[in-house]
């Protein structure tokens, strides 16, 4: 967590980003892009803004409870939430031009009350807790607690250009601290708050940001040159890229994703998958899958 309060301008950025996400329904990455583009922010300060924003969103219910505001009131009462967040983490109150103050004694009482309510303390909304209990049973509490913690950052070394150890050495020279991940030969865990995408290593295409679990999935498939591979639950298609690189671009990889916003049950997913696979298998531009 931070060891000093955010500046006035950084607090305003956090409030604006949260408003865009919570009131306008924008994805967080798009909100970051819109607010950071064109700004000459020091990388360390940009990282502090992202850390603060991420922590607030992960435990939004808790921080709104402590500040006694609603998530849809962020534009009007965001300064009160930021003040509560700073006090909760033992930081001095930030200096903002316009700021709604927090009763520190009342905040302390509400913190103690929240500690007696595990769901609230984890920042989990009631509807999600209900769904989690229904679907995961006793395993849900551990998952819920994990959702309230900051995610680790992982990188995948581009094996066509560099080994994992070589990448770690190059990043260290750029003041990025990393650790090797056991069981995943391509993965590095980033342990510093560095601006990864401003490094020369990123500009040279030596790594991509990808969680270690996804890297393990791609490795477990054990694709070989000449194989045909379908990723039928793809997002941006990074795992197929890994497979093509692993096969030195001598494997055919297809990806399909559903992003129309409609709710799809298991049967319809299988129907769509089968239809799509058949359509592409019979297309003159693509060889049949059993060829």
Rosetta silent file (secondary structure, phi, psi, omega in degrees, C-alpha in Angstrom):
SEQUENCE: XXXXXXXXXXXXXXXXXXXXXXXXXXXXXXXXXXXXXXXXXXXXXXXXXXXXXXXXXXXXXXXXXXXXXXXXXXXXXXXXXXXXXXXXXXXXXXXXXXXXXXXXXXXXXXXXXXXXXXXXXXXXXXXXXXXXXXXXXXXXXXXXXXXXXXXXXXXXXXXXXXXXXXXXXXXXXXXXXXXXXXXXXXXXXXXXXXXXXXXXXXXXXXXXXXXXXXXXXXXXXXXXXXXXXXXXXXXXXXXXXXXXXXXXXXXXXXXXXXXXXXXXXXXXXXXXXXXXXXXXXXXXXXXXXXX
SCORE:     score description
SCORE:     0.000 S_00000001
   1 L     0.000  171.371 -177.787    0.000    0.000    0.000 S_00000001
   2 L   -66.344  152.625  174.268    1.027    3.652   -0.239 S_00000001
   3 L  -110.480    4.997  176.010    3.420    5.153    2.293 S_00000001
   4 L  -154.944  155.360 -177.532    2.292    8.735    1.682 S_00000001
   5 L   -67.983  155.728  174.474   -0.974   10.412    0.633 S_00000001
   6 L   -68.621  152.243  175.023   -1.862   11.047   -2.985 S_00000001
   7 L   -71.088  166.921 -179.928   -1.393   14.548   -4.329 S_00000001
   8 H   -59.288  -44.276 -178.543   -4.428   16.744   -4.961 S_00000001
   9 H   -67.317  -36.294  178.761   -4.254   16.180   -8.723 S_00000001
  10 H   -68.490  -38.096  175.423   -3.874   12.408   -8.296 S_00000001
  11 H   -61.031  -41.849  178.714   -6.908   12.295   -6.017 S_00000001
  12 H   -63.824  -37.807  177.249   -8.921   14.131   -8.648 S_00000001
  13 H   -63.937  -43.883  179.211   -7.789   11.608  -11.261 S_00000001
  14 H   -59.937  -45.963 -179.912   -8.845    8.684   -9.047 S_00000001
  15 H   -61.730  -43.420 -179.270  -12.279   10.237   -8.497 S_00000001
  16 H   -65.317  -41.282  178.641  -12.710   10.903  -12.215 S_00000001
  17 H   -64.599  -45.381  179.432  -11.658    7.339  -13.139 S_00000001
  18 H   -62.423  -39.467  178.543  -14.007    5.839  -10.538 S_00000001
  19 H   -62.473  -43.255  179.833  -16.868    8.024  -11.777 S_00000001
  20 H   -62.688  -39.273 -178.993  -16.320    6.877  -15.350 S_00000001
  21 H   -74.102  -48.418 -171.079  -16.334    3.219  -14.279 S_00000001
  22 H   -83.607  -34.298 -176.873  -19.156    3.292  -11.727 S_00000001
  23 L   -97.965  -31.582 -177.325  -21.504    5.918  -13.179 S_00000001
  24 L  -103.166   -7.863  177.104  -20.814    5.639  -16.912 S_00000001
  25 L    71.839   22.984 -179.876  -20.158    1.888  -17.057 S_00000001
  26 L   -81.161  145.390  174.281  -16.805    2.224  -18.831 S_00000001
  27 L   -62.480  148.356 -176.829  -14.234   -0.595  -18.557 S_00000001
  28 H   -61.523  -41.305 -178.637  -11.411    0.236  -16.188 S_00000001
  29 H   -64.093  -33.888  177.538   -8.683   -0.113  -18.810 S_00000001
  30 H   -70.390  -37.053  177.494  -10.497    2.340  -21.069 S_00000001
  31 H   -64.495  -41.976  176.120  -10.885    4.799  -18.196 S_00000001
  32 H   -59.858  -48.570 -176.861   -7.155    4.550  -17.485 S_00000001
  33 H   -58.979  -44.133 -176.777   -6.314    5.054  -21.146 S_00000001
  34 H   -66.373  -37.839 -176.414   -8.543    8.101  -21.466 S_00000001
  35 H   -83.026  -31.157 -175.895   -7.188    9.756  -18.319 S_00000001
  36 H   -87.791  -24.734 -177.194   -3.508    8.916  -18.706 S_00000001
  37 L   -64.529  130.255  178.785   -3.111    9.639  -22.408 S_00000001
  38 L    88.633  -13.888  178.594   -1.423   12.961  -22.942 S_00000001
  39 L   -88.017  139.013  177.118   -0.451   13.380  -19.291 S_00000001
  40 L   -94.534   64.224 -178.931    3.225   13.576  -18.417 S_00000001
  41 L   -82.249  140.764  170.856    2.860   11.570  -15.228 S_00000001
  42 L   -63.774  133.618 -177.698    5.883   10.184  -13.448 S_00000001
  43 H   -50.903  -39.041 -179.337    5.584    6.365  -13.802 S_00000001
  44 H   -64.382  -37.292  179.884    5.675    5.895  -10.025 S_00000001
  45 H   -72.271  -36.782  175.531    2.743    8.294   -9.553 S_00000001
  46 H   -61.983  -39.174  177.991    0.734    6.574  -12.283 S_00000001
  47 H   -65.204  -38.293  178.882    1.334    3.298  -10.466 S_00000001
  48 H   -65.262  -39.990  178.055    0.119    4.852   -7.185 S_00000001
  49 H   -63.262  -44.907  179.687   -3.067    6.055   -8.878 S_00000001
  50 H   -65.661  -38.435  179.063   -3.711    2.596  -10.329 S_00000001
  51 H   -63.057  -46.197 -179.584   -2.997    0.919   -6.984 S_00000001
  52 H   -63.726  -47.821 -179.261   -5.441    3.186   -5.160 S_00000001
  53 H   -60.590  -45.128 -179.679   -8.157    2.853   -7.804 S_00000001
  54 H   -62.050  -43.588  179.861   -7.792   -0.923   -7.935 S_00000001
  55 H   -64.171  -41.146  179.317   -7.989   -1.324   -4.170 S_00000001
  56 H   -63.261  -43.053 -178.809  -11.104    0.847   -3.954 S_00000001
  57 H   -68.988  -35.105  179.741  -12.881   -1.122   -6.685 S_00000001
  58 H   -66.427  -35.644 -177.357  -11.970   -4.503   -5.165 S_00000001
  59 L  -121.119   42.190 -173.027  -13.439   -3.543   -1.774 S_00000001
  60 H   -57.858  -44.272 -178.928  -15.905   -0.938   -2.969 S_00000001
  61 H   -59.436  -39.909  179.864  -18.724   -1.974   -0.627 S_00000001
  62 H   -65.122  -50.013 -175.792  -16.448   -1.634    2.397 S_00000001
  63 H   -67.458  -34.981  175.859  -15.088    1.788    1.500 S_00000001
  64 H   -66.871  -37.225  176.938  -18.534    3.123    0.594 S_00000001
  65 H   -62.654  -44.427 -178.324  -19.823    1.825    3.938 S_00000001
  66 H   -66.962  -37.563 -178.863  -17.001    3.574    5.795 S_00000001
  67 H   -85.680  -10.342 -179.689  -17.511    6.845    3.899 S_00000001
  68 L    59.672   49.584  175.175  -21.319    6.506    4.112 S_00000001
  69 L  -134.327  169.263  175.751  -21.849    7.078    0.425 S_00000001
  70 L  -103.086  149.020 -179.773  -23.274    5.098   -2.505 S_00000001
  71 H   -55.680  -31.515 -178.397  -21.125    4.009   -5.470 S_00000001
  72 H   -80.917    3.391  177.228  -23.248    6.070   -7.849 S_00000001
  73 H  -104.113   17.348 -172.845  -22.447    9.209   -5.825 S_00000001
  74 H   -60.482  -39.455 -177.314  -18.747    9.104   -6.629 S_00000001
  75 H   -63.380  -36.918 -177.633  -18.715   12.309   -8.666 S_00000001
  76 H   -86.141  -38.814 -171.013  -20.270   14.312   -5.804 S_00000001
  77 H  -118.877   18.440 -179.203  -18.804   12.566   -2.770 S_00000001
  78 H   -60.032  -34.284 -179.533  -15.624   11.002   -4.099 S_00000001
  79 H   -64.284  -33.956  178.200  -13.440   13.257   -1.946 S_00000001
  80 H   -67.361  -41.518  178.062  -15.120   11.878    1.183 S_00000001
  81 H   -64.142  -42.212  178.860  -14.415    8.317    0.063 S_00000001
  82 H   -63.992  -37.469  176.571  -10.756    9.180   -0.686 S_00000001
  83 H   -64.088  -44.240  178.691  -10.411   10.742    2.764 S_00000001
  84 H   -63.248  -39.201  179.931  -11.896    7.624    4.376 S_00000001
  85 H   -63.247  -44.420  179.218   -9.590    5.418    2.295 S_00000001
  86 H   -62.469  -45.841 -179.370   -6.495    7.335    3.397 S_00000001
  87 H   -64.948  -39.087  179.635   -7.483    7.215    7.078 S_00000001
  88 H   -59.595  -36.672 -178.096   -8.332    3.502    6.856 S_00000001
  89 L   -94.773   14.786  174.330   -4.800    2.800    5.613 S_00000001
  90 L    71.882   25.470  179.861   -3.164    4.975    8.250 S_00000001
  91 L  -101.163  157.182  173.195   -2.214    7.785    5.883 S_00000001
  92 L   -65.793  152.843  177.414   -2.442   11.518    6.392 S_00000001
  93 L   -64.639  136.676  179.109   -5.455   13.179    4.843 S_00000001
  94 L   -71.906  154.797  178.523   -4.707   14.318    1.285 S_00000001
  95 L   -93.950  108.200  178.502   -4.713   17.999    0.462 S_00000001
  96 L  -121.250  148.888 -177.662   -7.545   18.695   -1.960 S_00000001
  97 L   -64.146  -43.593  177.268   -8.976   22.051   -2.977 S_00000001
  98 L  -123.956  119.178 -173.641  -12.534   20.892   -2.334 S_00000001
  99 L  -144.225  133.507  175.099  -12.902   18.080    0.139 S_00000001
 100 L   -89.874  121.639 -174.181  -15.725   16.583    2.211 S_00000001
 101 L   -77.488  160.405 -179.151  -14.350   15.767    5.627 S_00000001
 102 L  -117.928  133.907  173.939  -14.748   12.509    7.545 S_00000001
 103 L   -73.059  108.460 -172.682  -15.582   12.210   11.253 S_00000001
 104 H   -65.602  -35.563  178.309  -12.583   10.155   12.364 S_00000001
 105 H   -67.094  -41.977  178.304  -14.230    8.820   15.538 S_00000001
 106 H   -66.392  -38.290  177.911  -17.301    7.710   13.581 S_00000001
 107 H   -61.767  -43.931  179.707  -15.052    6.142   10.938 S_00000001
 108 H   -60.332  -40.009  177.931  -13.208    4.146   13.615 S_00000001
 109 H   -63.462  -42.877 -178.227  -16.546    2.837   14.941 S_00000001
 110 H   -69.186  -31.992  174.950  -17.655    1.774   11.471 S_00000001
 111 H   -62.378  -45.215  179.355  -14.328   -0.001   10.885 S_00000001
 112 H   -64.185  -38.657  177.050  -14.895   -2.061   14.032 S_00000001
 113 H   -63.882  -42.333 -178.384  -18.450   -2.848   12.930 S_00000001
 114 H   -64.462  -33.488 -179.740  -17.231   -3.941    9.491 S_00000001
 115 H   -62.497  -23.814 -179.535  -14.693   -6.315   11.042 S_00000001
 116 L   -85.871   -3.243 -178.324  -17.575   -8.327   12.512 S_00000001
 117 L  -123.459   92.948 -174.159  -19.124   -8.813    9.040 S_00000001
 118 H   -54.451  -38.336 -178.952  -16.786  -10.884    6.839 S_00000001
 119 H   -64.233  -45.414  178.412  -18.749  -10.250    3.652 S_00000001
 120 H   -66.638  -42.079 -178.279  -18.617   -6.489    4.161 S_00000001
 121 H   -61.162  -34.484  176.267  -14.969   -6.588    5.285 S_00000001
 122 L   -77.721   -7.311  179.615  -14.052   -8.309    2.018 S_00000001
 123 L    76.107   19.403 -174.506  -15.943   -5.578    0.158 S_00000001
 124 L   -89.341  130.096  175.618  -18.208   -8.149   -1.482 S_00000001
 125 L   -67.754  151.821 -175.583  -21.738   -7.140   -2.586 S_00000001
 126 H   -60.687  -38.990 -176.998  -24.554   -9.256   -1.169 S_00000001
 127 H   -64.985  -36.267  179.643  -25.723  -10.517   -4.567 S_00000001
 128 H   -72.558  -38.041  177.861  -22.256  -11.835   -5.387 S_00000001
 129 H   -62.630  -41.641  178.231  -21.896  -13.461   -1.978 S_00000001
 130 H   -61.671  -46.111  179.342  -25.239  -15.212   -2.459 S_00000001
 131 H   -63.295  -42.589 -179.177  -24.233  -16.481   -5.898 S_00000001
 132 H   -62.077  -42.413  179.383  -20.841  -17.595   -4.640 S_00000001
 133 H   -65.859  -38.831 -179.579  -22.324  -19.588   -1.765 S_00000001
 134 H   -66.597  -38.659 -172.871  -24.848  -21.237   -4.052 S_00000001
 135 H   -93.352  -28.856 -175.799  -22.273  -22.259   -6.652 S_00000001
 136 H  -114.906  -11.231  177.525  -19.134  -22.922   -4.591 S_00000001
 137 H    61.865 -132.097 -175.994  -20.457  -23.829   -1.159 S_00000001
 138 H   -66.082  -22.151 -178.741  -17.796  -23.974    1.557 S_00000001
 139 H   -74.619  -13.220 -172.916  -15.049  -23.073   -0.921 S_00000001
 140 H   -65.659  -39.708 -175.276  -16.582  -19.637   -1.528 S_00000001
 141 H   -58.699  -40.926  178.335  -15.229  -17.889    1.584 S_00000001
 142 H   -66.189  -40.213  178.574  -11.637  -18.489    0.531 S_00000001
 143 H   -66.152  -41.479 -179.554  -12.402  -17.310   -3.003 S_00000001
 144 H   -62.052  -42.822  178.992  -14.212  -14.217   -1.713 S_00000001
 145 H   -63.687  -38.247  179.878  -11.249  -13.251    0.464 S_00000001
 146 H   -64.786  -34.977 -179.396   -8.901  -13.705   -2.501 S_00000001
 147 H   -65.430  -20.685 -178.058  -11.023  -11.345   -4.608 S_00000001
 148 L   -89.652   -3.549 -178.685  -10.378   -8.566   -2.095 S_00000001
 149 L  -100.081  154.900 -179.234   -6.591   -8.804   -2.390 S_00000001
 150 L   -67.107  132.349  178.792   -4.421   -7.113   -4.996 S_00000001
 151 L   -71.024  148.475  174.640   -3.674   -9.398   -7.961 S_00000001
 152 L   -77.978  155.834  178.281   -0.094  -10.273   -8.717 S_00000001
 153 E  -105.296  129.488 -179.569    1.419   -9.136  -11.985 S_00000001
 154 E  -123.817  148.900  175.617    2.903  -11.733  -14.295 S_00000001
 155 E  -121.075  152.881  172.583    4.803  -11.499  -17.546 S_00000001
 156 E  -114.833  121.798  177.877    5.377  -14.043  -20.280 S_00000001
 157 E   -69.668  135.930  176.764    8.776  -13.997  -21.907 S_00000001
 158 L   -77.319  100.303 -174.551    8.632  -14.013  -25.700 S_00000001
 159 L   -62.680  -14.794  177.433   10.485  -17.264  -26.336 S_00000001
 160 L   -77.830  -17.102 -175.882   11.227  -16.290  -29.919 S_00000001
 161 L  -121.107  -25.766 -170.675   13.427  -13.453  -28.718 S_00000001
 162 L  -158.615  150.541  172.142   14.548  -14.089  -25.170 S_00000001
 163 L   -85.590  167.514  179.409   14.638  -16.656  -22.363 S_00000001
 164 H   -61.911  -43.314 -178.827   12.968  -16.000  -19.047 S_00000001
 165 H   -66.194  -38.413  177.507   16.316  -15.501  -17.285 S_00000001
 166 H   -64.982  -40.065  178.302   17.539  -13.148  -19.991 S_00000001
 167 H   -63.870  -42.983  179.587   14.333  -11.136  -19.705 S_00000001
 168 H   -59.392  -40.168  179.803   14.691  -10.936  -15.914 S_00000001
 169 H   -67.392  -42.434  179.178   18.217   -9.560  -16.329 S_00000001
 170 H   -64.612  -41.417  179.102   17.143   -6.979  -18.911 S_00000001
 171 H   -67.000  -38.314  178.088   14.230   -5.830  -16.735 S_00000001
 172 H   -59.599  -36.654  177.950   16.485   -5.580  -13.684 S_00000001
 173 H   -67.157  -19.301  177.784   18.679   -3.183  -15.682 S_00000001
 174 L  -104.286   18.208  174.813   15.530   -1.076  -16.165 S_00000001
 175 L    66.419   32.411  173.686   14.758   -1.168  -12.426 S_00000001
 176 L  -109.733  118.193 -178.289   11.943   -3.731  -12.712 S_00000001
 177 L   -89.826  135.118 -178.995   12.142   -6.413  -10.012 S_00000001
 178 E  -139.512  163.323  173.930   10.900   -9.902  -10.873 S_00000001
 179 E  -131.410  144.002  174.572   10.786  -13.455   -9.552 S_00000001
 180 E   -71.514  147.707 -179.702   10.684  -16.708  -11.505 S_00000001
 181 L  -103.374  121.227 -179.607    7.440  -18.677  -11.217 S_00000001
 182 L   -62.422  135.008  175.699    7.806  -22.330  -10.282 S_00000001
 183 L    84.458   -5.029  178.968    6.261  -24.717  -12.779 S_00000001
 184 L  -131.293   99.518 -170.890    5.850  -22.117  -15.538 S_00000001
 185 L   -63.949  -21.723 -175.886    9.044  -21.790  -17.580 S_00000001
 186 L   -98.669   -4.639 -167.116    7.949  -18.622  -19.380 S_00000001
 187 E  -100.691  140.599  170.589    6.549  -16.669  -16.417 S_00000001
 188 E  -124.960  138.044  172.835    7.978  -13.889  -14.277 S_00000001
 189 E   -95.992  128.567 -179.856    6.200  -12.280  -11.327 S_00000001
 190 E   -86.577  125.160 -176.224    6.700   -8.517  -11.123 S_00000001
 191 L  -110.980    4.263  178.372    7.427   -7.439   -7.558 S_00000001
 192 L  -118.890  159.378  179.058    7.969   -3.697   -8.101 S_00000001
 193 L   -88.360   59.673 -175.147    5.556   -0.898   -8.955 S_00000001
 194 L   -94.426  152.050  175.763    7.238   -0.253  -12.278 S_00000001
 195 L   -82.506   87.860 -171.122    5.693    1.203  -15.434 S_00000001
 196 H   -58.431  -40.327 -171.109    6.167   -1.976  -17.479 S_00000001
 197 H   -83.564    6.981  171.909    4.913   -0.656  -20.775 S_00000001
 198 H  -105.155   -0.607 -178.544    7.409    2.198  -20.838 S_00000001
 199 L   -77.401  154.551  175.869   10.393   -0.130  -20.669 S_00000001
 200 H   -66.572  -31.452  178.703   12.634   -0.752  -23.634 S_00000001
 201 H   -60.852  -39.155  177.735   12.086   -4.477  -23.121 S_00000001
 202 H   -69.255  -43.237 -179.956    8.385   -4.013  -23.851 S_00000001
 203 H   -61.975  -29.051  179.086    9.084   -1.813  -26.859 S_00000001
 204 L   -85.317    1.720  177.577   11.400   -4.537  -28.164 S_00000001
 205 L    72.027   30.679 -176.772    8.626   -7.128  -27.866 S_00000001
 206 L   -85.053  -15.030 -179.690   10.406   -9.220  -25.243 S_00000001
 207 E  -154.787  163.171  169.431    7.323   -9.843  -23.071 S_00000001
 208 E  -131.463  154.070  176.592    3.579   -9.628  -22.737 S_00000001
 209 E   -85.934  120.674 -179.120    1.533   -9.301  -19.572 S_00000001
 210 L  -156.988  136.490 -178.126   -0.316  -12.551  -18.936 S_00000001
 211 L   -65.548  152.808 -174.826   -1.245  -14.416  -15.763 S_00000001
 212 H   -64.600  -32.237  179.517    0.762  -17.497  -14.940 S_00000001
 213 H   -61.725  -42.431  178.484   -2.325  -19.744  -15.028 S_00000001
 214 H   -65.311  -36.762  177.684   -2.993  -18.956  -18.673 S_00000001
 215 H   -64.966  -37.248  179.552    0.626  -19.639  -19.501 S_00000001
 216 H   -66.907  -38.340  178.521    0.358  -23.010  -17.775 S_00000001
 217 H   -60.613  -46.717 -179.507   -2.759  -23.879  -19.792 S_00000001
 218 H   -63.273  -38.232  179.887   -0.976  -23.195  -23.075 S_00000001
 219 H   -68.919  -35.916 -177.030    2.036  -25.256  -21.990 S_00000001
 220 H   -67.174  -24.709 -178.836   -0.167  -28.190  -20.893 S_00000001
 221 H   -68.537  -25.811  175.657   -1.652  -28.481  -24.385 S_00000001
 222 L    54.415   49.667  179.130    1.752  -29.557  -25.704 S_00000001
 223 L   -69.622  145.490 -179.162    1.093  -28.352  -29.256 S_00000001
 224 L  -122.385  153.963  177.141    3.540  -29.486  -31.915 S_00000001
 225 L   -54.088  135.385 -179.562    4.414  -27.999  -35.322 S_00000001
 226 L    97.003  -14.346  179.565    1.855  -29.071  -37.932 S_00000001
 227 L   -75.655  160.647  172.750   -1.042  -29.425  -35.483 S_00000001
 228 E  -112.993  125.688 -173.182   -4.389  -27.633  -35.824 S_00000001
 229 E  -126.160  134.573  176.060   -5.554  -25.963  -32.602 S_00000001
 230 E  -118.807  125.264  170.387   -8.857  -24.292  -31.727 S_00000001
 231 E  -101.026   99.389 -173.027   -9.267  -22.026  -28.678 S_00000001
 232 L   -88.767    5.944  176.857  -13.059  -22.010  -28.402 S_00000001
 233 L  -135.769   44.132 -173.180  -13.178  -19.790  -25.294 S_00000001
 234 L   -80.017  153.454  169.802  -10.698  -17.094  -26.272 S_00000001
 235 L  -102.298 -101.080  178.612  -10.545  -13.520  -25.130 S_00000001
 236 L   -80.320   -9.121  177.550   -7.886  -11.466  -26.868 S_00000001
 237 L    86.779   27.906 -177.973   -6.322  -14.645  -28.260 S_00000001
 238 H   -71.854  -39.791 -179.326   -3.046  -14.571  -26.343 S_00000001
 239 H   -61.870  -42.958  173.669   -2.926  -18.333  -25.724 S_00000001
 240 H   -59.249  -34.346  176.815   -3.168  -19.110  -29.475 S_00000001
 241 H   -63.735  -40.440  177.834   -0.304  -16.658  -29.974 S_00000001
 242 H   -60.229  -44.620 -176.444    1.737  -18.595  -27.419 S_00000001
 243 H   -65.118  -40.398  178.985    1.015  -21.840  -29.234 S_00000001
 244 H   -65.956  -39.140  178.214    2.016  -20.437  -32.615 S_00000001
 245 H   -67.533  -39.869  178.812    5.238  -19.100  -31.193 S_00000001
 246 H   -61.758  -35.271 -179.949    5.907  -22.394  -29.463 S_00000001
 247 L   -92.049   12.238 -179.900    5.433  -24.145  -32.803 S_00000001
 248 L    55.626   39.939  177.769    7.557  -21.531  -34.581 S_00000001
 249 L    63.455   19.853  178.694    4.444  -20.407  -36.516 S_00000001
 250 L  -109.494   39.060  174.316    4.101  -23.911  -37.999 S_00000001
 251 L  -142.073  146.281  178.687    0.704  -24.653  -36.457 S_00000001
 252 E   -92.970  121.096 -178.618   -2.781  -23.496  -37.455 S_00000001
 253 E  -123.597  130.897  175.078   -4.556  -21.784  -34.558 S_00000001
 254 E  -119.478  150.148  174.410   -8.092  -20.439  -34.523 S_00000001
 255 E  -132.487  146.104  174.279   -9.860  -18.557  -31.771 S_00000001
 256 L  -133.212  142.521  177.119  -13.525  -17.801  -31.207 S_00000001
 257 L  -142.041  154.102  178.930  -15.100  -15.557  -28.644 S_00000001
 258 L  -113.783  118.213 -176.196  -18.630  -14.427  -27.852 S_00000001
 259 L  -135.066   27.926 -178.769  -18.922  -10.737  -27.024 S_00000001
 260 L   -85.661    0.932  176.695  -22.474   -9.790  -28.009 S_00000001
 261 L    81.835   -3.557 -179.690  -23.479   -9.332  -24.376 S_00000001
 262 L   -81.917  151.217  176.155  -26.143  -12.026  -24.514 S_00000001
 263 L   -80.937  127.001 -177.312  -26.494  -14.657  -21.837 S_00000001
 264 L  -121.321  124.854  178.375  -25.557  -18.072  -23.275 S_00000001
 265 L   -84.737  173.950 -173.013  -26.303  -21.337  -21.502 S_00000001
 266 H   -59.269  -41.739 -176.865  -24.105  -24.419  -21.762 S_00000001
 267 H   -65.363  -43.985 -177.927  -26.158  -26.096  -24.497 S_00000001
 268 H   -68.239  -32.010  175.780  -26.230  -23.022  -26.736 S_00000001
 269 H   -61.409  -45.038  178.891  -22.495  -22.554  -26.266 S_00000001
 270 H   -63.678  -39.356  178.817  -21.934  -26.090  -27.511 S_00000001
 271 H   -62.186  -47.658 -179.831  -24.297  -25.481  -30.432 S_00000001
 272 H   -62.811  -42.655 -179.717  -22.490  -22.275  -31.425 S_00000001
 273 H   -61.627  -46.422 -178.668  -19.106  -23.946  -31.008 S_00000001
 274 H   -63.741  -42.670  179.800  -20.081  -26.926  -33.147 S_00000001
 275 H   -63.007  -44.938 -178.130  -21.607  -24.698  -35.845 S_00000001
 276 H   -65.492  -43.154  179.736  -18.569  -22.412  -35.925 S_00000001
 277 H   -62.038  -42.965 -178.989  -16.105  -25.291  -36.043 S_00000001
 278 H   -65.886  -43.346 -179.233  -18.032  -26.964  -38.864 S_00000001
 279 H   -59.101  -46.410 -177.843  -18.346  -23.729  -40.824 S_00000001
 280 H   -73.862  -30.128  179.279  -14.609  -23.048  -40.658 S_00000001
 281 H   -67.006  -32.593 -176.229  -13.707  -26.671  -41.280 S_00000001
 282 H   -94.947   -5.384 -179.649  -15.641  -26.672  -44.543 S_00000001
 283 L   -65.396  137.332  178.444  -14.541  -23.217  -45.669 S_00000001
 284 L   -60.199  -24.316 -177.535  -12.429  -23.302  -48.853 S_00000001
 285 L   -80.399  -11.378 -176.666   -9.962  -20.969  -47.144 S_00000001
 286 L  -128.107  134.230  178.895   -9.323  -23.430  -44.314 S_00000001
 287 L   -67.908  147.752  175.755   -8.356  -27.060  -44.592 S_00000001
 288 L   -54.831  147.125 -175.622  -10.771  -29.571  -43.022 S_00000001
 289 L   -65.139  -24.438 -178.302   -9.932  -30.274  -39.381 S_00000001
 290 L   -96.342   11.371 -178.764   -9.384  -33.972  -40.066 S_00000001
 291 L   -74.285    0.000    0.000   -7.019  -33.359  -42.961 S_00000001
